[in-house]
Amino acid sequence: MDVPDSGADEALDLAEGFPTATRERWRELVAGVLRKSGVAEERLAHDPESVLATPTLDGFDIEPLYTRESTATDPGSTPFAHGRRSGEGMAQGWDIRARHTDRDPAELRRRVHDDLMNGVSSLWIAVGEGAVPVSGLGDVLADVHLDLAPVVLDSGTQEAFDAATALLDVHTDAGVHAERVISHLGLDPLTAAALTGERSEVEQAARFAVEHAARFPHLGLFIADGTLVHNAGGSDSQELGTAIAAATAYLRALTDAGLDVADAAGRIEFRLAANADQFSVIAKLRAVRAMWNQVLEASGVPAERRVTRLHATTSDAMLTRRDPHVNMLRATVACFAAGVGGADAVTVAPFDSAIGLPDDFARRVARNTQSLLIEESHLAKVIDPAGGSFYVESLTRDLYRTGWEFFQSLERAGGLAEAIEHGELRAAVDGVWQRRRHDLATRTAPLTGLSEFPNLDETPLVREPDLTRTRPAPDGFPVRRYGQDYEALRDRCDVQAGDTGHRPTAFLATLGPVAEHTARASFVTNLLAAGGIAADDPGPLEDAHTAATAFALSGHRVAVICSSDRIYAEHAPALARALKGAGARRVLLVGAPRDAYREAGVDVFAHKGCDALTLLTDLVDVLITDPPTTTTDSTQGANA
């Protein structure tokens, strides 16, 4: 069939016939829409974009509009934000790295074999306390072709040197020539010291590493791990700055121990977290390459040897124990972002990792998530797929700038070891965590399946405990998950339901016809379920007397007034007094706070943006322990 000439030689102007688009015209249109929404005129006259801007935890705003105001560098050129490769994409994709924390060597050997036979290309194995013993490492790796499937160790402090020696012995016993050893010792004394509260031994680890470096030219030595900060609730720029500070400390120690600076740089691998905020992940992975390039350039490393070995692992902090299957979706987005951002290796945590040791099904889904993105979506066949996105380019620059500033602050403190020992790093991260926790408490940062759209009737999964995820030492760095406060409330209510056969329940005083109260009743039912509290909806109630009578007969101790503003104006004060008279320990009203309602007996106002955690904690206390009545206003800030 003949194809008509498309006129490819002629310029095609898709905007022909339309008015020229300008920022000024866009601002006029935005101001017009916002004006109808009630935004103050003085804000619109000067800077209407600021109304739509979203502040970040890193101190800069996500703007509503990005334009071609900067030129991006090409892949393969400094500062390598767009990747080191300038030709075709990675034909084989990135390295699919599976994490293993099983304690039993026989079980771990089976699972390692299963992973390698089904798409995994490298292994990340926890060794030592809470994990497989050092003495069992040989049995675990007996079936592994170590010159094809490298092993990355995670061995903490006490067993680090013994585990590294054992790993190299396993290679020797398997007949792997020293030139073909591509595993990684996983040395990271700074992270180990932060978690245990002990002083780091960077120089000792560097001397140990250099002893083996000459014999094994492709052996990885140190991990510069930013996930320490991420999993404590820190921001992206703090994670970047910490990882660069760790890598810089290890680079200094290795060169002081006698290793060439370029060789030392190539033996350090970065580890960063990938969460469901895909654009931030892409920009973060780009920014760390540019930041490390800056360090290596200042260290005199030629451009062709400024290697950034980058491992992205899906965020532990974002995982939930409740409705855990949603974690599959979070992990898919995070893995996609890691691949687009140019990670050399990616680990997808199984969806049940926050509960305990993952089962075989969860592990299979985790590795197949990566295989699908590589083999079916062809994600790795394009270099820097986000290249040219005005938003991603700008976000990369912003994270580079704020991450570099944080790195410099750590250097001014004497380096990362000093910042950890004297508490500067912990204080900075805790400050961000309080702001993040407020966003979680007010559901500004929603958690699907937990703080939003929870499944109150789910049967919680049960897994064997993962002892590598135990609480850190009292003086150590914290390990936090975004959903932990909501999950604690759910746990309390589940215990109450198990002990008494009755889940803590609130009575919905649904005043007026269904059309008047259904929206707010649905809102508050979802809100209560986020804390593990059920809602008793009796249907339409005619007046205050009918509602108070129904509440008294229900036997509940908490009442929630649900209706429209129109009905509130006429009936809310009388209904609040009637409910208190009928024995309500707490009276909630779904809607904006009003002094007249508070004076009539309303204790708490539930509305969009309210402090859900404070509200729910108070209700759970009432429903389980029934303390003396106190007045609570959920519009105040979150408990820190």
Secondary structure as GFF3:
##gff-version 3
##sequence-region A 1 640
A	DSSP	alpha_helix	23	36	.	.	.	ID=ss1
A	DSSP	alpha_helix	41	46	.	.	.	ID=ss2
A	DSSP	alpha_helix	49	52	.	.	.	ID=ss3
A	DSSP	beta_strand	54	55	.	.	.	ID=ss4
A	DSSP	beta_strand	61	62	.	.	.	ID=ss5
A	DSSP	beta_strand	95	100	.	.	.	ID=ss6
A	DSSP	alpha_helix	105	116	.	.	.	ID=ss7
A	DSSP	beta_strand	122	126	.	.	.	ID=ss8
A	DSSP	three_ten_helix	134	136	.	.	.	ID=ss9
A	DSSP	alpha_helix	137	140	.	.	.	ID=ss10
A	DSSP	beta_strand	151	154	.	.	.	ID=ss11
A	DSSP	alpha_helix	160	173	.	.	.	ID=ss12
A	DSSP	three_ten_helix	178	180	.	.	.	ID=ss13
A	DSSP	beta_strand	184	187	.	.	.	ID=ss14
A	DSSP	alpha_helix	189	196	.	.	.	ID=ss15
A	DSSP	alpha_helix	202	213	.	.	.	ID=ss16
A	DSSP	beta_strand	220	225	.	.	.	ID=ss17
A	DSSP	alpha_helix	227	230	.	.	.	ID=ss18
A	DSSP	alpha_helix	236	256	.	.	.	ID=ss19
A	DSSP	alpha_helix	261	266	.	.	.	ID=ss20
A	DSSP	beta_strand	268	274	.	.	.	ID=ss21
A	DSSP	alpha_helix	278	298	.	.	.	ID=ss22
A	DSSP	three_ten_helix	303	305	.	.	.	ID=ss23
A	DSSP	beta_strand	309	314	.	.	.	ID=ss24
A	DSSP	alpha_helix	326	341	.	.	.	ID=ss25
A	DSSP	beta_strand	345	347	.	.	.	ID=ss26
A	DSSP	alpha_helix	360	371	.	.	.	ID=ss27
A	DSSP	pi_helix	372	376	.	.	.	ID=ss28
A	DSSP	three_ten_helix	379	381	.	.	.	ID=ss29
A	DSSP	alpha_helix	390	412	.	.	.	ID=ss30
A	DSSP	alpha_helix	416	421	.	.	.	ID=ss31
A	DSSP	alpha_helix	424	441	.	.	.	ID=ss32
A	DSSP	three_ten_helix	467	469	.	.	.	ID=ss33
A	DSSP	alpha_helix	484	500	.	.	.	ID=ss34
A	DSSP	beta_strand	505	510	.	.	.	ID=ss35
A	DSSP	alpha_helix	514	530	.	.	.	ID=ss36
A	DSSP	beta_strand	534	536	.	.	.	ID=ss37
A	DSSP	alpha_helix	544	554	.	.	.	ID=ss38
A	DSSP	beta_strand	558	562	.	.	.	ID=ss39
A	DSSP	alpha_helix	565	581	.	.	.	ID=ss40
A	DSSP	beta_strand	586	590	.	.	.	ID=ss41
A	DSSP	alpha_helix	595	600	.	.	.	ID=ss42
A	DSSP	beta_strand	604	606	.	.	.	ID=ss43
A	DSSP	alpha_helix	612	625	.	.	.	ID=ss44
###
